[in-house]
Amino acid sequence: MELNKVKVDGIEYVYLGLLMDASCGPDLNPPNENTKLAWYEKLTSDSCVIAAASLGILYHDLIDLGDSFIKEDYSEFLEIIYSEELSNFTNKWFECNGSLFKEPIFLDGTYGSYSAYGNQELDIDISDSIFIDSTKETEFLKELESIIDLFKVKS
């Protein structure tokens, strides 16, 4: 797994921008010229559940709201969504922002914004900066791969 890095004010960051829509396929965000921050291609799986889980989005909240496409299409993932492994991962790397989702913990205090549109479309607002301090990169990526592997085994 290779990530593009950028230094801002002497601090090295890795960009984690992803867009997911109702087609359930992660898409790439073009670079933001205003911020001049790096972006990267990482999650190429067809399943947005894998991508979303890796970003700490809590699907059970959407299921509670009645998102039928998650209930119907991803019922086999429910065990993982409620699993201790995923819970530990999100609790370690993400913090609750008071809404349906959890947001990444960043040492510079910068947050991306997540939002749900209707009952089907799930979007990560990639106009905001989503970064992780690269000093934690190895540890984060190792744990992220483990989470993704959980989904691959079941899918």
C-alpha positions in Angstrom: 0.0 0.0 0.0 1.6 3.3 -1.1 0.4 6.7 0.0 1.2 10.1 -1.4 2.7 12.4 1.2 3.0 16.1 1.5 4.7 18.5 3.9 2.7 21.4 5.3 4.5 23.8 7.6 7.2 21.1 8.1 4.7 18.4 9.1 4.3 15.4 6.8 0.8 14.2 6.0 -1.0 11.6 3.9 -4.2 12.4 2.2 -7.1 10.1 2.7 -9.7 11.5 0.3 -12.4 9.2 -1.0 -15.8 9.6 -2.4 -18.5 7.0 -2.2 -21.9 7.2 -3.8 -25.1 5.1 -4.2 -23.3 2.9 -6.8 -21.2 1.7 -3.9 -17.9 2.1 -5.6 -15.1 4.3 -4.1 -14.2 7.1 -6.5 -11.2 9.3 -6.7 -11.2 13.0 -5.7 -9.2 15.3 -8.0 -6.5 17.3 -6.2 -7.6 20.4 -4.5 -5.6 23.2 -6.0 -6.5 25.6 -3.2 -4.9 23.5 -0.5 -2.1 22.0 -2.7 -2.4 18.9 -0.6 -1.6 15.4 -1.9 -4.3 12.8 -2.7 -4.0 9.1 -3.3 -5.6 6.1 -4.8 -6.0 3.3 -2.4 -9.3 1.4 -2.0 -10.2 -0.1 -5.3 -12.7 -2.7 -4.0 -16.1 -2.7 -5.5 -17.6 -2.6 -2.1 -18.1 0.7 -0.4 -18.7 -1.2 2.8 -15.0 -2.0 2.9 -14.0 1.6 2.1 -16.4 3.0 4.6 -15.4 0.7 7.3 -11.8 1.5 6.8 -12.7 5.2 7.4 -14.6 4.4 10.5 -18.1 5.1 9.3 -20.6 3.4 11.5 -23.0 1.5 9.2 -25.2 0.3 12.0 -26.3 3.9 12.5 -27.5 3.9 8.9 -29.1 0.6 9.3 -31.0 1.9 12.3 -32.3 4.7 10.0 -33.6 2.1 7.6 -31.1 2.2 4.8 -32.5 -0.7 2.8 -29.5 -1.0 0.4 -27.3 -1.8 3.3 -29.7 -4.2 4.9 -30.3 -6.1 1.7 -27.0 -6.0 0.0 -24.6 -6.1 2.9 -26.4 -8.3 5.4 -23.4 -10.7 5.3 -21.2 -7.9 6.7 -23.3 -7.2 9.8 -21.2 -9.5 11.9 -18.1 -7.6 11.0 -19.8 -4.2 11.4 -20.7 -5.1 14.9 -17.4 -6.9 15.6 -14.9 -6.2 18.3 -12.1 -5.8 15.7 -13.9 -3.0 13.8 -15.0 -1.4 17.1 -11.4 -1.4 18.4 -10.1 0.0 15.1 -12.6 2.9 14.9 -12.3 3.7 18.6 -8.5 4.0 18.3 -8.3 6.0 15.1 -11.5 7.9 15.0 -13.5 10.0 17.4 -17.2 10.7 17.5 -18.3 14.1 16.1 -21.8 14.0 17.6 -23.5 13.0 14.3 -24.0 9.6 12.7 -20.4 9.1 11.8 -17.0 9.1 13.4 -14.2 11.3 12.1 -10.5 10.6 11.8 -8.3 11.8 14.7 -5.7 14.2 13.3 -2.9 15.8 15.2 -3.4 19.1 13.4 -7.1 19.2 14.4 -8.3 19.3 10.8 -11.4 17.3 10.0 -13.2 16.2 6.9 -17.0 16.2 6.9 -19.3 13.3 6.3 -22.9 13.4 5.4 -25.7 11.1 4.3 -28.1 12.0 1.5 -31.5 10.5 1.7 -31.6 6.8 2.4 -29.2 5.6 -0.3 -26.3 7.9 -1.1 -23.3 8.0 1.3 -20.8 10.7 0.7 -17.6 11.9 2.2 -17.1 15.5 1.5 -13.7 15.5 -0.1 -13.5 19.2 -0.4 -12.3 19.2 3.2 -8.9 17.9 4.1 -8.7 14.4 5.5 -5.3 13.6 6.8 -3.5 11.2 9.2 -0.1 12.1 10.7 2.4 10.0 8.7 4.4 9.2 11.9 1.5 6.8 12.6 1.3 5.6 9.0 2.8 2.1 9.4 0.6 1.3 12.4 -2.5 2.7 10.8 -2.0 0.9 7.5 -1.3 -2.5 9.2 -4.5 -2.3 11.2 -6.4 -1.0 8.2 -5.3 -4.0 6.1 -6.5 -6.3 8.9 -9.9 -4.7 8.8 -10.1 -5.0 5.0 -9.1 -8.6 5.3 -12.0 -9.3 7.6 -14.3 -8.2 4.8 -12.5 -10.0 2.1 -12.8 -13.3 4.0 -16.6 -12.9 4.4 -17.3 -11.5 0.9 
